[in-house]
Amino acid sequence: MSRFKDFRPAGVIPATLLALNEDMSIDERQTRKHLRDCALVDGVSAVTVNGHASEVHACSLDEQRQILAASLAEVGDAVPVINGVYADGSIEAARIAAMAEKEGASALLVFPPNSMAMGGHLRPEMAIAHYRRIADATDLPIIAFQYPMASHLGYTFDTLLALFDAVPTIAAIKDWSNDVMLHEKHVRTFQSLPRPVNVLTTHSSWLMASLTLGCNGLLSGSGSVIADLHVALFRAVQAGDLKAAQAVNDRIYPLSQTFYAPPFLDMHNRMKEALVLLGRLDKAIVRPPLMKLGEAEIARIRRALEEAGIGRDGARKLAA
């Protein structure tokens, strides 16, 4: 049973990282500490586990269950916990969704099956069948993860509208369309439907610009490092305070330029190194095929933190 039964995904939602031991097993103590660091920031509305940021691609179902259970035990009474549903097959996706509801998650973040990218864009009925099978397994609200169309994993605008009609438990999208024109269309249309669907931006490399289009929230891996700055930026944009938003964005800019630099797939690897530099994690270990960063790149992360004015005392003090 969900601990936050009426939760509607909106606001500032960090996607949390996964701490690992030297043998690449889960470091539950450090992971729990990291969850507290993110979830207990004033203004955070929920946290996400078992997503890209926590290397879900490299975690077994048993490990995903362990991560969710530990997260709920640590912060589940304070904030809603959103669980990722990452699977290539719809039957396995439904199994993960049912597990998440049984453990006590408050919502699901559903990734598109990678198998859909083979041979071009998926047929709309495939997306609907996938989500219906998940919705049949749980009553939890669903966040649909929208990928860029160039990835062949994105849903067309019309497919998303069909999905919302076919699966009423879809309450939000995590928008990574990476197309400003389409992104604005999502915001203006989906949030104004008779049954509104919130747009949570994950355009973290241009977050301020995205939020000013009217997104009702953000769901980002960089929130694992700067959740407080995300809160400050979101509040400033919501208040229409351009100068305050620009001031916060000036702090975020050097980190977004560093975290999301090529190769893009190293973004969460870089965030782990940032947490080590800030004294929030003991070590930055990733599971292959991700690899440890070199000293030159770690030095760039250190400079970005310094430029952003973030030290071991944390960005919370600076964002106040």
Secondary structure, DSSP 8 states (H G I E B T S, - for coil): --SSTT----EEEEB----B-TTS-B-HHHHHHHHHHHHTSTTB--EEESSGGGTGGG--HHHHHHHHHHHHHHHTTTS-EEEEE--SSHHHHHHHHHHHHHHT-SEEEE---GGGGTTSS--HHHHHHHHHHHHHH--S-EEEEE--GGGT----HHHHHHHHHH-TTEEEEEE----HHHHHHHHHHHTTSSS--EEEE--GGGHHHHHTTT-SEEEETTHHHHHHHHHHHHHHHHTT-HHHHHHHHHHHHHHHHHHTSSSGGGHHHHHHHHHHHTTS-S-----TTS----HHHHHHHHHHHHHTT--TT-HHHHH-
